[in-house]
Amino acid sequence: LKVRLVRSSPPSSQFKATFQESYQVYKRYQMVIHKDPPDKPTINQVRLVPVSFEDPQFKSSFNQSATLFAKYQMSVHKDSPSDCGENEFTRFLCDSPLEAEHGPNGPECGYGSFHQQYWLDGKIIAVGVIDILPYCVSSVYLYYDPDFSFLSLGVYSALR
């Protein structure tokens, strides 16, 4: 048995080189020990999309995200349809006081507000609304398709 201490933040070359292998061990552990289904969202099925109507990915997924938000709010929080329309969705989870910024030493995606979209079979099944700041990531809100609650997407998102 050989144990290595590998720096994950900032990611070292060893971390980057062994990431996929480590991820596969983690995924197998989750399936065997915690009985996670094999189709639980993977790292390749999560998209970080800037909250900006100028961004093509954000614009193209807006209707799907807004519809999922309404489904979640009505099912989980028992909101009325009028409480979770597109205007309410935009006001609550798209209008952000943060300005997008790309610093020379910052993350590749930059700083600002993002929708972390979880995709399965070409469909968004959860969205984590996050703010990426210089010294932290702040989770603003998470909503998911109640039909996929068995995947424990809130827990998965928090750990991710």
C-alpha positions as CSV (number, residue, x, y, z in Angstrom):
1,L,0.0,0.0,0.0
2,K,1.4,3.4,-1.0
3,V,-0.3,6.6,0.2
4,R,0.3,9.9,-1.5
5,L,-0.6,13.4,-0.2
6,V,-1.7,15.3,-3.3
7,R,-2.6,19.0,-3.3
8,S,-6.1,19.5,-4.5
9,S,-6.3,23.3,-4.1
10,P,-4.8,24.8,-6.1
11,P,-4.7,21.5,-8.1
12,S,-1.2,20.1,-8.4
13,S,0.0,18.2,-11.5
14,Q,-0.4,14.9,-9.6
15,F,-4.0,15.8,-8.7
16,K,-4.8,16.6,-12.3
17,A,-3.0,13.4,-13.5
18,T,-5.0,11.2,-11.1
19,F,-8.3,13.0,-11.1
20,Q,-10.2,10.6,-13.3
21,E,-8.9,7.5,-11.5
22,S,-9.7,9.0,-8.1
23,Y,-13.2,10.0,-9.4
24,Q,-13.9,6.4,-10.5
25,V,-12.9,5.0,-7.1
26,Y,-15.2,7.6,-5.4
27,K,-18.1,6.7,-7.8
28,R,-17.6,2.9,-7.1
29,Y,-17.5,3.6,-3.3
30,Q,-20.7,5.7,-3.6
31,M,-22.5,2.9,-5.5
32,V,-21.3,0.0,-3.2
33,I,-21.5,1.7,0.2
34,H,-24.2,4.3,-0.2
35,K,-26.2,2.4,-2.9
36,D,-26.1,5.4,-5.3
37,P,-27.5,4.5,-8.7
38,P,-24.9,4.2,-11.5
39,D,-26.8,6.9,-13.5
40,K,-26.2,9.5,-10.7
41,P,-25.0,12.7,-12.5
42,T,-21.3,12.6,-13.2
43,I,-18.8,15.4,-13.6
44,N,-19.3,15.4,-17.3
45,Q,-23.0,16.1,-16.9
46,V,-22.6,19.3,-14.8
47,R,-22.3,22.6,-16.6
48,L,-21.3,25.9,-15.1
49,V,-23.2,28.6,-16.9
50,P,-22.8,32.3,-16.2
51,V,-26.0,34.0,-15.2
52,S,-26.2,36.3,-18.2
53,F,-28.8,36.8,-20.9
54,E,-25.8,37.5,-23.1
55,D,-24.5,34.0,-22.6
56,P,-25.7,31.5,-25.3
57,Q,-25.8,28.5,-23.0
58,F,-27.8,30.5,-20.4
59,K,-30.2,31.8,-23.0
60,S,-30.7,28.4,-24.6
61,S,-31.4,26.7,-21.3
62,F,-33.5,29.5,-19.7
63,N,-36.9,28.1,-20.5
64,Q,-36.0,24.6,-19.3
65,S,-34.5,26.0,-16.1
66,A,-37.5,28.2,-15.4
67,T,-39.9,25.3,-16.0
68,L,-38.0,23.1,-13.7
69,F,-37.9,25.8,-11.0
70,A,-41.7,26.1,-11.2
71,K,-42.1,22.3,-11.0
72,Y,-39.8,22.2,-7.9
73,Q,-41.5,25.1,-6.2
74,M,-45.0,23.8,-6.7
75,S,-44.1,20.2,-5.7
76,V,-41.6,20.7,-2.8
77,H,-42.7,24.1,-1.4
78,K,-46.4,24.0,-2.5
79,D,-46.2,27.4,-4.2
80,S,-49.0,28.4,-6.5
81,P,-48.2,28.7,-10.2
82,S,-48.4,32.5,-10.0
83,D,-45.6,32.5,-7.4
84,C,-43.1,30.8,-9.6
85,G,-43.5,32.2,-13.1
86,E,-40.6,33.4,-15.3
87,N,-40.7,36.9,-13.8
88,E,-40.4,35.5,-10.3
89,F,-37.7,33.0,-11.4
90,T,-35.7,35.8,-13.0
91,R,-36.0,38.2,-10.0
92,F,-35.1,35.4,-7.5
93,L,-32.4,33.5,-9.3
94,C,-31.2,35.4,-12.3
95,D,-30.9,39.0,-11.3
96,S,-27.7,39.3,-9.4
97,P,-25.9,42.3,-7.9
98,L,-22.6,40.7,-8.7
99,E,-20.7,41.8,-11.8
100,A,-18.8,39.2,-13.8
101,E,-15.1,39.6,-13.5
102,H,-12.1,37.7,-14.8
103,G,-9.0,38.3,-12.8
104,P,-5.5,37.2,-13.9
105,N,-5.2,34.9,-10.9
106,G,-8.8,33.9,-10.6
107,P,-10.6,30.8,-11.7
108,E,-11.0,30.0,-15.4
109,C,-14.7,30.7,-15.3
110,G,-14.2,34.0,-13.6
111,Y,-16.1,35.5,-10.6
112,G,-19.8,36.2,-10.5
113,S,-23.1,34.4,-10.4
114,F,-23.6,31.0,-12.1
115,H,-26.1,28.3,-12.6
116,Q,-24.5,24.9,-12.1
117,Q,-26.8,22.7,-14.3
118,Y,-27.0,19.0,-13.7
119,W,-28.0,17.2,-17.0
120,L,-29.2,13.7,-17.5
121,D,-30.2,12.3,-20.9
122,G,-30.2,15.7,-22.5
123,K,-32.5,17.2,-19.8
124,I,-31.7,19.5,-16.8
125,I,-32.6,17.7,-13.6
126,A,-31.2,20.2,-11.1
127,V,-29.7,23.7,-10.9
128,G,-27.4,25.0,-8.2
129,V,-27.3,28.7,-8.1
130,I,-23.9,29.8,-6.9
131,D,-21.7,32.8,-6.5
132,I,-18.0,32.3,-7.1
133,L,-16.1,34.9,-5.1
134,P,-12.3,35.4,-4.6
135,Y,-12.2,33.5,-1.4
136,C,-15.3,31.3,-1.4
137,V,-18.2,29.7,-3.3
138,S,-21.6,30.7,-2.0
139,S,-24.5,28.4,-2.6
140,V,-27.5,30.6,-3.1
141,Y,-30.2,28.0,-4.0
142,L,-30.7,24.6,-5.4
143,Y,-33.8,23.3,-7.2
144,Y,-34.3,19.9,-8.8
145,D,-36.8,17.7,-10.6
146,P,-38.8,16.0,-7.8
147,D,-39.0,12.9,-10.0
148,F,-35.2,12.5,-9.4
149,S,-35.3,13.1,-5.6
150,F,-34.0,9.5,-5.1
151,L,-30.6,10.7,-6.5
152,S,-30.1,13.0,-3.4
153,L,-29.1,15.9,-5.7
154,G,-29.0,18.4,-2.8
155,V,-26.4,16.3,-1.0
156,Y,-24.5,15.7,-4.2
157,S,-24.4,19.4,-5.0
158,A,-23.3,20.3,-1.5
159,L,-20.4,17.8,-1.7
160,R,-19.5,18.8,-5.2
